[in-house]
Amino acid sequence: MITTAHHLIALLVAAAGLGLAVVVALGAGRRQSGRLAADRVILAALALVAVGVVTGLVVLLTGGRPNDPLHLLYAVVALLVLPVARFWGRLGRHRTLALGVGGVLLAALVVRLFQTG
């Protein structure tokens, strides 16, 4: 049951990452910042990642193990990728690019998590 929830949450995280890429692309296409919408998607994605980490810890504590220990490293990277993209984007003019890449990278990390896990 908890493993199924963990997998479902991972799929929602991937959808949120791709959703972020879409939100920033649409904002860029309309020449609007879309900052509020992007920030809300980032917060939702981070909340989902946090829930995914918690459910993963429950799986781990109840005897489940990922097939590859890299799964644990990728989980930490998934938790960090959007905050890094968000604040990296603040440093320059390429905020939209940083957030779009961050969203796609998060979705790619979820695919890699499934492969290791």
Buried (B, 14 or more C-beta within 10 A) or exposed (E): EBEEBBBEBBEBBBBBBBBBBEBBBEBBEEEEEBBEBBBEBBEBBBEBBEBBBEBBEBBEEEEEEBEBEBBBEBBEBBBEBBEEBBEBBEEEEEBBBBBBBBBBBBBBBBEBBBEBB
